[in-house]
Amino acid sequence: MKRLISLLSILFLLLSPALADELTDTARASLTEMMSYTAEEAARFVFEPQPDGSLHYWLPEHPDWVYTMELLSNGAVRCASPFDTRCVYQTGEGILRELLRAIDQKDWMENWNENARRELLALCQAMGVTRQSTALRFAETAAQAVDGLLESCCGPQARWTEALIGLRGSVLAAHGLTAAEQPFHTPGVRRYTGPDRGSAAEMTLILFEGEAPEELREALADPHLDGWMLTSGAVRINAWKDRSDSGAGLAAFEREGRRQLIQLALLKEGWKAYPLGEKALRQTGDYRVTYNDPGGYTVEYPLNEEETLSFYLVPKVWEQEDFTQVYCQIDAGHRVNRRTGESQWLGVDGSGFPIWQDEWTLPYARCTTVRFLPFLGQQDITAFPESLEAGQASCLPENTGMTLGQVNFRSKTSSRSKAYGQLLAGVTLPVTEILPGDPNPWVHTRLGFYDGYISEGYVDLAEEELNAIAPQPVAMAKEEIPLKRGTGWLDGTVQTLPAGTRMHAIMEDGDWLYVSVPRGEMDWLMDAEGTFGFVKKADVFLASLPCQLDWME
């Protein structure tokens, strides 16, 4: 056996020069075909075979920018670039190099203005840069445009490699530019308008600090915001040729040491503001509301000189026949060390995509998730877990479930049995037992007058991630109203509810709502021991969060 191994080793050594030549030819071809070097640049590369069979190669003037290539046992070739940041959205250095070459030819950096910015963005889109950074869209100087372009192609600066930082320095020097750190705060109103990559709409992105954009002034002049100072916000508007414009955003306000977050929605009647409450923002430290690609809306908190915590948020508008449900989904919390690049992405329901490849949970490429209520304002944002381990505790009480969406509430463990009605999305319900079923088990629960069953496939249990598509609606009596035992003329009254009484909506039945009136102060969690009954929809205000009812009084 040892003799065979020795013979194979000798044979490998005899073949190594040929393999090295083959790797060198492959590497030289990749420099022009994949990395977009010119033939003259590729010809100047230094190639050095390594003892382990791999190949290292670099430009003479940049010996620290080392590419590597190796032949795997299955015959495939693997290469690594010194410019690879492992950003999920990285477009590749080939596109970046072509863009930098175009910048040299167009003299955009020497004559940076609105027209140059528009042309560079259009070229980025034409060349397949799928994630154009906010820094590039709002670049006011040529140096900011260089940073924005690198972010668009390679990802956020926190993970830039030494080679990429060096490339940035070379580009700046070639155009006589000096790097300048982008300030965390930029007072005033800034706008960007351009084509939306994912649709036929034209997108307008507005960032603002300390001043409201003209189109939002009426909405943000809501009397409930009297005495509150606007700090920062972001809105995105999509203008369509064949239908009404759509738009959403977030804005933060402060007053006497308190903070609250407001959600903005462009409805048929115009822009309208909805509170997400004080629990939606950390109440101490610096922060800003902004918009980032990738990720969309974010609230960013510099925790110290090195670390930043960002929450990736998705404002939602669910227009229904009886009311418009407005709420904000939490995709993830992202903690990044800006000096070392170390980062931690903690998704809430697995729908948000991490920034970097090593933030995926392998081998299934699903992002790391924690158990946190998925809608902003339900749970205090300061309770967001700081680690994966800390995020495994359920945010639902034991033996409690939450409906994912609207689901039939049945009298028996059969899809052919009588349905009392459809439970609304986000309803929290006590779980009495789990019974066998085909294809899914059945959740046995009791909600006031009704004892019944729900297919477990439509319920998240306490030990599972929460994937509800909307929070459980809440309601408030407009005036003194009866809480009925049923919807018929002869059904009696459980009790009379004073004006302002708050309740959780559970099921719809035509013009009626089946509700639960809590025994004490209302929170996001429905009181399973509260008082149940029916109220007419026309007699109550409906909202997504308890704090939104405050604006309806």
C-alpha positions in Angstrom: 0.0 0.0 0.0 2.8 2.4 0.9 4.5 1.5 -2.4 1.3 2.4 -4.3 1.0 5.8 -2.5 4.6 6.6 -3.3 4.1 5.8 -7.0 1.0 8.0 -7.1 2.9 10.8 -5.4 5.7 10.5 -8.1 3.1 10.5 -10.8 1.4 13.6 -9.4 4.8 15.4 -9.3 5.4 14.5 -12.9 2.0 15.9 -13.9 2.2 19.0 -11.7 4.0 21.2 -14.3 1.3 20.4 -16.9 -1.4 21.1 -14.4 0.2 24.3 -13.4 0.3 25.4 -17.0 -3.3 24.5 -17.4 -4.3 26.5 -14.3 -2.2 29.5 -15.5 -4.0 29.4 -18.9 -7.4 29.2 -17.1 -6.4 32.0 -14.7 -5.2 34.3 -17.6 -8.4 33.7 -19.5 -10.5 34.5 -16.4 -8.8 37.8 -15.9 -10.2 39.1 -19.2 -13.4 37.2 -19.5 -14.6 37.4 -15.9 -12.6 40.1 -14.2 -12.7 42.5 -17.2 -9.0 43.3 -17.2 -7.7 44.4 -20.6 -5.5 42.0 -22.5 -2.5 44.2 -21.8 -3.2 44.2 -18.0 -3.6 40.4 -18.0 -0.3 39.9 -19.8 1.5 41.8 -17.0 0.3 39.4 -14.2 2.8 37.4 -12.2 1.8 33.7 -11.8 3.3 31.6 -9.1 2.4 27.9 -8.5 2.2 26.9 -4.8 3.4 23.7 -3.1 -0.2 22.7 -2.4 -1.0 22.7 -6.2 -2.8 26.0 -6.2 -1.9 29.1 -8.2 -1.3 32.6 -6.9 -1.2 35.6 -9.3 -1.1 39.4 -9.1 -0.2 42.6 -10.8 3.4 43.7 -10.3 2.4 47.1 -8.9 0.0 45.4 -6.4 1.7 42.3 -5.0 -0.7 42.4 -2.1 -3.8 42.0 -4.3 -3.4 38.2 -4.7 -5.8 36.0 -6.7 -5.8 32.3 -6.1 -7.0 29.4 -8.2 -7.0 25.6 -7.5 -8.2 22.4 -9.3 -10.6 20.4 -7.1 -10.8 16.6 -7.0 -13.9 16.6 -9.1 -12.2 18.5 -11.9 -13.8 21.9 -11.1 -11.8 25.0 -10.7 -12.1 27.2 -7.7 -10.8 30.8 -7.6 -10.8 33.6 -5.0 -10.5 37.3 -5.6 -8.9 39.8 -3.1 -11.9 42.0 -3.8 -14.5 39.5 -2.7 -16.5 40.8 0.3 -18.8 37.8 0.4 -21.8 40.2 0.0 -24.9 38.3 -1.0 -25.7 41.0 -3.5 -22.2 41.5 -4.9 -22.3 42.0 -8.7 -18.8 40.9 -9.4 -15.6 42.9 -9.9 -15.8 42.5 -13.7 -18.8 44.8 -13.8 -17.2 47.1 -11.3 -14.0 47.3 -13.4 -16.1 48.1 -16.6 -17.9 50.8 -14.7 -14.7 52.3 -13.5 -13.4 52.3 -17.1 -16.5 54.1 -18.2 -16.1 56.7 -15.5 -12.6 57.4 -16.8 -13.9 57.8 -20.4 -16.9 60.0 -19.5 -15.0 62.3 -17.1 -17.9 62.1 -14.6 -15.7 62.4 -11.6 -14.1 65.6 -12.9 -17.5 67.1 -13.7 -19.7 65.5 -11.0 -23.3 66.9 -11.1 -26.9 65.8 -11.2 -26.6 64.8 -14.8 -23.4 62.7 -14.2 -25.1 61.0 -11.3 -28.1 60.2 -13.4 -26.0 58.8 -16.2 -23.9 56.6 -13.9 -27.0 55.2 -12.2 -28.5 54.4 -15.6 -25.3 52.7 -16.7 -25.3 50.7 -13.4 -28.8 49.4 -14.1 -28.0 48.6 -17.8 -25.0 46.6 -16.6 -27.0 44.5 -14.1 -26.1 46.2 -10.8 -29.2 45.0 -9.0 -28.7 46.9 -5.7 -27.9 50.5 -6.2 -26.8 51.9 -2.8 -28.5 54.9 -1.2 -25.0 56.5 -1.0 -24.7 56.5 -4.8 -28.3 57.7 -5.4 -27.7 60.7 -3.1 -24.0 61.3 -3.8 -23.3 65.1 -3.8 -19.6 64.9 -4.4 -17.5 62.7 -6.7 -15.8 61.1 -3.7 -19.1 60.1 -2.4 -20.0 58.7 -5.8 -16.9 56.4 -5.7 -17.9 55.0 -2.3 -21.5 54.6 -3.5 -20.4 52.7 -6.6 -18.2 50.4 -4.6 -21.1 49.8 -2.1 -23.5 49.1 -5.0 -21.1 46.5 -6.6 -19.4 45.0 -3.5 -21.6 45.7 -0.4 -21.3 47.9 2.7 -18.0 49.3 3.7 -17.8 47.3 6.9 -16.7 44.3 5.0 -14.4 45.9 2.4 -11.2 44.0 1.9 -7.8 45.6 2.1 -7.6 45.2 -1.7 -10.9 46.9 -2.2 -9.9 49.8 0.1 -6.7 50.0 -1.9 -8.7 50.1 -5.2 -10.8 52.9 -3.7 -7.7 54.9 -2.9 -6.3 54.3 -6.4 -9.6 55.5 -8.0 -9.7 58.6 -5.8 -6.1 59.5 -6.5 -6.5 59.0 -10.3 -9.3 61.6 -10.3 -7.6 64.0 -7.8 -10.2 63.2 -5.1 -9.9 63.0 -1.3 -11.9 60.5 0.7 -14.4 62.1 3.1 -16.4 60.2 5.7 -20.2 60.4 5.0 -21.9 62.1 8.0 -24.4 60.1 9.9 -26.9 62.9 9.8 -27.8 65.0 6.8 -30.3 67.7 7.7 -33.0 68.7 5.2 -34.9 67.0 2.4 -33.1 64.9 -0.3 -34.7 63.3 -3.3 -33.9 60.7 -5.9 -36.1 59.7 -8.9 -35.4 56.9 -11.2 -36.7 53.7 -12.7 -37.7 51.0 -10.3 -35.7 47.9 -11.1 -38.4 45.4 -10.1 -41.3 46.9 -12.0 -42.4 49.4 -14.7 -42.9 52.1 -12.1 -40.8 55.3 -11.6 -39.5 55.4 -8.1 -39.0 58.5 -6.0 -37.0 58.0 -2.8 -37.1 60.9 -0.2 -34.9 61.1 2.9 -35.5 63.8 5.4 -34.1 65.1 8.7 -35.6 67.9 10.8 -37.9 69.0 7.9 -40.9 67.4 6.3 -41.1 67.0 2.5 -43.9 69.1 1.0 -46.1 66.1 0.1 -46.0 64.9 3.8 -46.6 68.1 5.6 -50.3 67.7 5.9 -50.1 64.1 7.1 -47.4 65.0 9.7 -49.4 68.0 10.9 -51.8 65.6 12.6 -52.9 67.1 15.9 -51.7 64.1 17.8 -48.1 65.2 16.9 -48.5 68.7 18.3 -45.4 69.4 20.4 -43.4 66.5 18.8 -40.3 67.3 16.8 -39.6 65.5 13.5 -36.1 64.0 13.6 -35.7 61.8 10.5 -37.6 59.7 8.0 -37.8 58.0 4.6 -40.5 57.4 2.1 -40.6 55.6 -1.2 -43.2 56.4 -3.9 -43.9 54.3 -7.0 -45.5 56.2 -9.9 -47.4 54.0 -12.3 -48.7 54.8 -15.8 -51.8 52.7 -15.6 -52.8 52.9 -12.0 -52.7 55.1 -8.9 -49.3 55.8 -7.2 -48.3 53.8 -4.2 -46.1 54.9 -1.4 -45.0 54.1 2.2 -42.5 55.2 4.7 -41.4 55.8 8.3 -40.8 58.9 10.4 -39.4 59.4 13.9 -40.5 62.1 16.3 -39.2 63.3 19.7 -40.7 65.2 22.6 -39.2 65.8 26.1 -36.9 62.7 26.0 -39.5 60.4 24.4 -39.5 59.0 20.9 -42.2 57.5 18.7 -42.2 56.0 15.2 -44.8 56.9 12.7 -45.8 54.9 9.6 -46.8 56.8 6.4 -49.1 55.3 3.8 -50.2 56.8 0.5 -53.9 56.0 0.2 -56.6 57.1 -2.3 -57.2 60.2 -0.2 -53.5 61.1 0.1 -50.8 60.6 2.6 -51.8 59.5 6.1 -49.9 59.0 9.3 -50.3 56.0 11.7 -48.5 55.6 15.0 -46.3 52.6 15.7 -45.7 53.8 19.2 -42.8 54.5 21.6 -42.0 50.8 21.8 -41.0 50.8 18.2 -37.8 52.9 18.9 -34.9 52.6 21.3 -35.3 55.6 23.7 -31.6 56.3 24.2 -28.6 56.9 22.0 -28.2 58.3 18.5 -30.3 57.0 15.6 -31.7 57.7 12.2 -34.5 56.4 9.9 -33.3 55.8 6.4 -33.5 53.6 3.3 -30.9 51.2 2.2 -30.4 48.7 -0.6 -30.3 45.9 0.1 -32.8 45.8 2.9 -35.2 48.7 2.3 -36.2 50.8 5.3 -33.9 50.8 8.3 -33.6 52.4 11.7 -29.9 52.6 12.5 -28.4 53.0 16.0 -24.7 53.6 16.5 -24.1 51.6 19.8 -20.6 52.9 20.3 -17.6 54.1 18.2 -17.4 50.8 16.4 -20.8 49.0 16.4 -24.0 49.8 14.7 -27.4 48.0 15.2 -29.8 48.3 12.4 -33.4 47.0 12.1 -34.7 46.1 8.7 -38.4 47.0 8.4 -41.1 46.6 5.8 -44.2 48.9 6.1 -47.3 47.1 5.0 -50.7 48.4 3.9 -53.5 45.8 3.7 -56.6 47.5 2.3 -59.8 45.6 3.2 -63.4 46.4 2.6 -64.1 47.6 6.2 -60.8 49.2 7.1 -57.2 49.7 6.0 -54.8 47.7 8.1 -51.4 49.5 8.5 -48.5 47.9 10.2 -44.7 47.4 9.9 -43.1 44.0 9.7 -39.6 43.4 11.2 -37.4 41.4 8.9 -34.2 41.3 11.0 -31.8 43.0 13.4 -28.3 43.4 12.2 -25.3 44.2 14.4 -22.1 45.2 12.6 -18.6 46.1 13.8 -17.6 48.8 11.4 -13.9 48.3 12.2 -13.5 44.5 12.0 -16.5 43.7 9.7 -17.8 41.2 12.2 -21.5 41.0 12.0 -24.6 39.2 13.2 -27.8 38.9 11.3 -30.8 37.7 13.3 -33.9 37.3 11.1 -37.4 37.3 12.7 -39.3 35.0 10.3 -36.7 33.9 7.7 -38.1 36.2 5.0 -35.3 38.8 5.1 -32.1 38.1 3.3 -28.7 38.6 5.2 -26.1 41.0 3.8 -23.2 38.6 3.8 -22.9 34.9 2.8 -21.5 33.8 6.1 -24.7 35.0 7.8 -26.7 32.2 6.2 -27.3 29.0 8.2 -25.7 26.3 6.0 -26.2 23.9 4.4 -29.8 24.9 3.8 -29.1 28.6 3.1 -31.8 29.8 5.5 -30.9 32.8 7.6 -30.6 32.5 11.3 -33.9 33.3 13.0 -34.9 34.3 16.5 -38.4 34.4 18.2 -39.6 37.9 18.3 -43.0 39.4 17.6 -42.9 40.1 13.8 -44.7 43.5 13.9 -43.1 46.7 15.1 -44.7 48.2 18.2 -46.1 45.0 19.6 -43.0 44.1 21.6 -40.5 46.7 22.9 -37.6 46.9 20.4 -35.1 47.0 23.3 -36.1 43.3 24.0 -34.7 42.2 20.6 -32.3 39.4 21.2 -28.6 40.2 21.2 -27.6 36.6 20.1 -29.1 33.5 18.5 -29.0 31.7 21.8 -30.9 34.6 23.6 -33.5 34.5 20.9 -34.8 31.0 21.4 -37.2 31.8 24.1 -40.8 32.0 22.9 -42.5 35.4 22.9 -45.9 33.6 23.1 -47.0 32.2 26.5 -46.9 28.5 27.0 -49.8 26.6 25.3 -50.6 29.6 23.1 -50.8 29.8 19.3 -51.1 32.5 16.7 -53.0 32.2 13.4 -50.8 32.8 10.3 -53.6 34.2 8.2 -57.4 33.9 8.0 -58.3 30.3 8.7 -61.5 28.3 9.3 -62.5 27.7 12.9 -64.3 24.3 12.8 -66.6 22.5 15.1 -64.8 19.1 14.6 -61.5 17.8 13.5 -62.5 17.6 9.8 -62.3 19.9 6.9 -65.9 19.0 6.1 -67.2 19.9 9.5 -69.2 23.1 10.2 -67.1 26.3 10.3 -68.0 28.9 12.9 -66.3 31.4 10.7 -62.8 32.5 9.7 -60.4 33.6 12.4 -58.5 36.7 11.5 -54.7 36.8 11.0 -52.6 37.1 14.1 -55.2 35.9 16.5 -53.6 34.6 19.7 -55.5 31.6 21.1 -55.2 29.2 24.0 -54.1 25.7 22.9 -56.0 23.0 24.9 -54.5 20.0 23.0 -53.1 18.9 19.7 -55.0 16.1 18.0 -54.0 13.9 15.0 -55.1 14.9 11.5 -54.4 14.3 7.9 -52.4 16.0 6.5 -51.9 18.3 9.5 -52.8 17.8 13.2 -55.6 19.8 14.7 -55.3 22.5 17.4 -58.1 22.4 19.9 -59.0 25.8 21.4 -61.8 27.6 23.2 -62.6 31.2 22.4 -65.4 32.4 24.5 -68.7 30.8 23.3 -66.9 28.6 20.8 -65.1 25.3 21.4 -63.4 24.2 18.1 -60.5 23.2 16.0 -58.0 24.8 13.6 -55.6 23.0 11.2 -52.2 23.2 12.8 -50.7 24.1 9.4 -52.3 27.6 9.9 -51.2 28.1 13.4 -47.7 29.0 14.9 -47.3 27.4 18.3 -45.3 28.9 21.2 -42.2 26.8 20.4 -42.1 27.9 16.7 -41.1 30.9 14.7 -43.9 33.4 14.2 -45.0 33.9 10.6 -48.3 35.7 10.9 -49.0 37.9 7.8 -50.6 40.6 9.9 -51.2 41.5 13.6 -54.5 40.7 15.2 -56.8 43.8 14.7 -58.0 45.8 17.7 -61.2 47.8 18.0 -62.7 50.6 20.1 -66.3 51.4 20.7 -67.3 54.8 19.1 -70.1 55.3 21.7 -71.9 53.2 24.2 -72.8 49.9 22.5 -74.1 46.4 23.4 -71.8 43.4 23.4 -74.2 40.7 22.1 -74.3 36.9 22.5 -75.0 36.4 18.8 -75.9 38.3 15.7 -79.6 37.6 15.7 -82.5 39.9 16.8 -83.3 37.7 19.7 -79.8 37.1 21.0 -79.2 38.7 24.3 -76.7 41.2 25.5 -73.6 40.1 27.5 -73.0 43.6 28.8 -73.0 47.2 27.7 -69.7 48.7 26.6 -69.0 52.3 27.4 -67.6 54.6 24.6 -63.8 54.0 24.3 -63.9 50.4 25.4 -61.1 48.5 23.7 -61.2 44.9 22.4 -59.5 42.4 20.2 -61.2 41.3 16.9 -61.3 37.5 16.4 -63.8 36.6 13.7 -65.9 38.4 11.1 -69.6 37.5 10.6 -71.1 39.7 7.9 -71.6 43.1 9.5 -70.5 41.8 12.9 -67.2 41.2 14.7 -66.6 38.5 17.3 -64.4 40.2 19.9 -62.7 39.7 23.3 -62.8 42.6 25.8 -59.7 42.4 28.1 -60.1 42.4 31.8 -57.5 45.1 32.2 -55.4 47.4 30.0 -55.2 46.2 26.4 -51.9 44.9 25.1 -51.0 43.1 21.8 -51.9 39.7 23.4 -55.6 38.9 23.5 -57.0 38.1 26.9 -58.2 34.5 26.6 -60.2 35.0 29.9 -61.8 38.2 28.8 -65.4 38.9 28.0 -66.5 37.6 24.5 -69.3 38.7 22.3 -70.4 40.3 19.1 -70.3 44.0 18.1 -71.4 45.7 14.9 -68.5 46.8 12.7 -70.1 50.2 12.2 -70.0 50.8 15.9 -66.3 50.4 16.4 -63.0 51.9 15.1 -60.6 49.2 13.8 -56.8 49.4 13.9 -53.7 47.2 13.7 -52.1 48.2 17.0 -53.5 49.4 20.3 -51.5 52.7 20.0 -53.3 53.5 16.8 -56.6 53.6 18.7 -55.2 56.5 20.6 -55.4 58.6 17.5 -59.1 57.7 16.9 -60.4 59.0 20.2 
